[in-house]
């Protein structure tokens, strides 16, 4: 039993003891009829019910607060709301990076994740309203205040009935949309009160998750930061030493990045990094760890990934970047990256610093041999061809590289 659940049970026992002592008092029995006429017992019953309701609310709120992942938080919230009434849908919209307009959208119908086809690119138009009115509101009230702003069209299209803000010290973090009820015409005052009382727990849980995520992310690109990458790499090295599988890292560096800053300005350089980060995120799996290692250098940790697979991923990233278009006020030169790859397992024996050093050595060879290419670090014996499109060449007594032919 958790600490919060134990405390709630102790409160129940204390309340029962107080009630028992009250009704066992001889004076109560002696004046029962008078107290009943005065409505004392009805008042006590009402207070008892309110206490039960608040305990239920507290229990539900704590259940949401104690969830550790965003999926668990959202699933628990949907379950709690759907248990109280049946909305046609519930949608969560939030900004993964607080200083950027980009939003993440997660929709639910019948307690299951679905694509609601919400065409909302940012929630900035709602920020001013919720700063002045930081509570759940009905759609009609928001529509009147925003004077039919275009940002409301998507909410109207999906028939959002209740809009709930997620507010924090940095402004509007997100909003929650609750659709019309499936069975009844409109929400009752009690149901709206329940939403208003439950949502502070939901809001705090989502904010806690976002603050934690922000501490792990690079502000400019939204990828994981250097520190989190090293932490996960250390964990993965330990896992591979206990198990018989391979994992890999990819180290990438933007070719001639200084030219972007010097010739087009640092804002253009920032735009290149932001677009590159998007390509990297789209080119890896959900369990991979893409990060900005520093400056124009990026890394990806690929757990449970062998040489052939990581080579395929690295080549896909390289070619995707070479095809990437970076929108800017003047046409920018084509962006390319050089890549170094290292795969490790329980037989490798390399620690974190050696793993990164060897990937960097492979990256250096890619740069030295003309840029815009992949190089894989391997020990002295020449490996079999990992793929028909790759050839292997001995560079020194301790290194082999894979290059596109």
SULURNOR-V284871 format. One record per pair of residues at least 12 apart in sequence whose ideal C-beta (glycine too) atoms are under 7 Angstrom apart, sorted by sequence separation. I is the first residue (numbers start at 0). J is the second residue. D is the distance in Angstrom with one decimal. If there is no record, write none. Layout:
BEGIN
I,J,D  I,J,D
END
This chain:
BEGIN
63,75,4.8  77,89,5.3  92,104,5.1  162,174,5.8  163,175,4.1  215,227,4.3  256,268,6.7  259,271,5.4  287,299,5.6  288,300,4.0  321,333,6.7  362,374,6.9  381,393,6.2  389,401,4.7  390,402,6.1  62,75,5.9  63,76,5.8  104,117,5.4  128,141,6.6  287,300,6.5  341,354,5.7  361,374,4.1  389,402,6.9  90,104,6.5  91,105,4.7  162,176,6.0  287,301,5.1  320,334,5.9  321,335,5.4  361,375,6.0  389,403,6.5  390,404,4.7  90,105,7.0  104,119,7.0  276,291,7.0  320,335,6.4  361,376,4.2  388,403,6.4  389,404,6.9  63,79,6.8  90,106,4.5  128,144,5.5  138,154,6.2  161,177,4.0  232,248,6.8  283,299,5.6  286,302,6.0  320,336,5.0  341,357,4.7  360,376,5.9  385,401,6.5  388,404,6.7  102,119,6.8  128,145,6.6  159,176,4.3  160,177,5.9  341,358,4.1  379,396,5.8  382,399,6.6  73,91,5.6  88,106,6.2  89,107,4.7  160,178,5.9  253,271,6.8  279,297,6.1  340,358,6.5  358,376,6.5  379,397,5.5  381,399,5.5  88,107,6.5  102,121,6.0  159,178,6.1  160,179,4.7  317,336,6.0  339,358,4.5  357,376,4.4  378,397,6.5  59,79,5.0  88,108,5.0  102,122,6.0  158,178,5.7  279,299,6.8  339,359,6.0  341,361,6.5  100,121,3.9  124,145,6.8  138,159,5.5  141,162,5.6  157,178,6.6  158,179,5.2  317,338,5.8  339,360,6.9  340,361,5.8  377,398,6.9  138,160,5.8  154,176,6.6  253,275,6.8  339,361,3.3  376,398,6.2  377,399,4.3  100,123,6.0  137,160,6.6  272,295,6.6  339,362,3.0  124,148,5.6  137,161,6.3  138,162,6.3  338,362,6.6  90,115,5.5  313,338,5.0  337,362,5.9  375,400,6.2  124,150,4.0  135,161,5.6  136,162,5.6  160,186,6.9  339,365,6.2  374,400,4.5  375,401,4.4  88,115,6.1  90,117,6.2  92,119,6.3  135,162,6.9  313,340,5.5  338,365,5.9  374,401,6.9  135,163,4.3  337,365,3.9  373,401,6.7  81,110,5.6  283,312,6.7  337,366,5.0  77,107,4.7  92,122,5.9  310,340,6.7  364,394,6.6  372,402,6.3  133,164,6.0  163,194,6.9  309,340,5.7  372,403,6.7  73,105,5.8  78,110,6.3  173,205,6.6  77,110,5.7  133,166,5.3  161,194,6.3  172,205,6.8  282,315,5.7  309,342,6.0  337,370,5.0  340,373,6.3  119,153,5.0  172,206,5.9  282,316,4.8  337,371,6.5  340,374,6.9  118,153,5.0  129,164,3.9  163,198,5.1  335,370,6.2  337,372,6.3  338,373,4.4  339,374,5.6  340,375,4.3  341,376,4.8  14,50,6.7  117,153,5.4  166,202,6.8  306,342,4.8  335,371,3.9  340,376,6.9  364,400,5.8  129,166,6.3  165,202,4.6  172,209,6.0  279,316,6.4  282,319,5.6  305,342,6.6  339,376,6.9  167,206,4.8  256,295,4.1  361,400,6.9  117,157,6.4  165,205,5.5  165,206,6.7  278,319,5.1  115,157,6.0  129,171,5.6  253,295,4.1  278,320,5.6  252,295,6.2  126,170,5.9  252,296,5.0  126,171,4.3  251,296,6.9  275,320,6.3  278,323,5.6  125,171,6.5  250,296,6.9  251,297,4.6  7,54,6.0  250,298,5.3  122,171,6.1  125,174,6.2  249,298,6.6  274,323,6.0  7,57,7.0  219,269,6.4  248,298,6.1  249,299,4.5  321,371,6.5  7,58,6.2  122,173,6.7  248,299,6.8  274,325,4.9  122,174,5.6  220,272,5.8  248,300,5.4  249,301,6.9  219,272,6.2  220,273,6.0  219,273,6.7  222,276,5.2  247,301,4.7  271,325,5.5  317,371,6.9  221,276,6.2  246,301,6.5  270,325,5.8  220,276,3.6  246,302,5.0  317,373,5.9  222,279,6.8  231,288,4.9  246,303,6.1  247,304,4.6  270,327,6.1  3,61,4.7  222,280,7.0  246,304,5.9  135,194,5.4  244,303,5.3  245,304,6.6  275,334,6.7  314,373,5.9  135,195,5.3  228,288,6.0  245,305,4.6  249,309,6.5  267,327,5.6  313,373,4.7  134,195,6.3  228,290,3.9  247,309,3.8  135,198,6.1  227,290,6.7  249,312,7.0  271,334,5.7  310,373,6.8  228,292,6.7  249,313,5.1  267,331,6.3  223,288,5.7  225,290,6.6  235,300,6.2  251,316,7.0  310,375,6.4  223,289,6.6  224,290,6.3  222,289,5.0  223,290,4.0  224,291,6.7  225,292,5.5  235,302,5.4  222,290,5.2  225,293,6.0  232,300,5.5  263,331,6.3  88,157,6.8  222,291,4.9  231,300,5.7  306,375,6.7  228,298,5.7  87,158,6.9  220,291,5.0  93,165,6.4  97,169,4.9  228,300,6.4  259,331,6.8  217,291,4.1  97,172,7.0  310,385,5.5  310,386,6.2  94,172,6.2  307,385,4.3  93,172,5.8  94,173,6.3  306,385,5.2  307,386,6.1  310,389,6.6  93,173,3.0  92,173,5.3  253,334,6.5  254,335,4.6  91,173,6.7  92,174,5.3  254,336,6.3  253,336,5.7  254,337,5.8  91,175,5.5  252,336,6.4  251,336,4.7  252,337,5.4  89,175,7.0  90,176,4.2  251,338,5.2  89,177,5.6  250,338,6.9  249,338,6.0  250,339,4.5  88,178,4.1  86,177,4.9  87,178,3.7  249,340,5.5  310,401,6.1  86,178,4.9  87,179,5.2  247,340,6.5  248,341,5.6  86,180,6.2  87,181,5.6  247,341,6.7  85,180,6.3  247,342,4.3  84,180,5.9  85,181,4.4  80,177,6.9  85,182,5.8  245,342,5.3  246,343,6.2  245,343,6.9  245,344,4.4  244,344,6.7  243,345,6.2  239,343,6.2  239,344,5.3  240,345,5.0  84,190,5.2  239,345,5.6  248,354,6.3  83,190,6.6  236,343,6.9  250,358,4.3  250,359,6.0  83,193,5.5  248,358,5.3  252,362,5.9  93,205,6.4  250,362,4.9  236,350,6.9  236,351,5.9  93,209,6.8  97,213,6.7  254,370,4.3  95,212,6.9  254,371,6.1  79,197,6.3  233,351,5.4  236,354,7.0  232,351,5.5  96,216,6.7  98,218,6.8  229,351,6.6  232,354,7.0  76,201,4.9  96,221,4.9  95,221,6.5  72,204,4.8  72,205,6.1  64,200,5.6  72,208,6.3  60,197,6.2  63,200,5.0  59,197,6.4  63,201,5.7  66,204,6.4  64,203,6.5  69,208,5.1  56,196,5.5  60,200,3.3  64,204,5.1  56,197,6.5  63,204,5.1
END
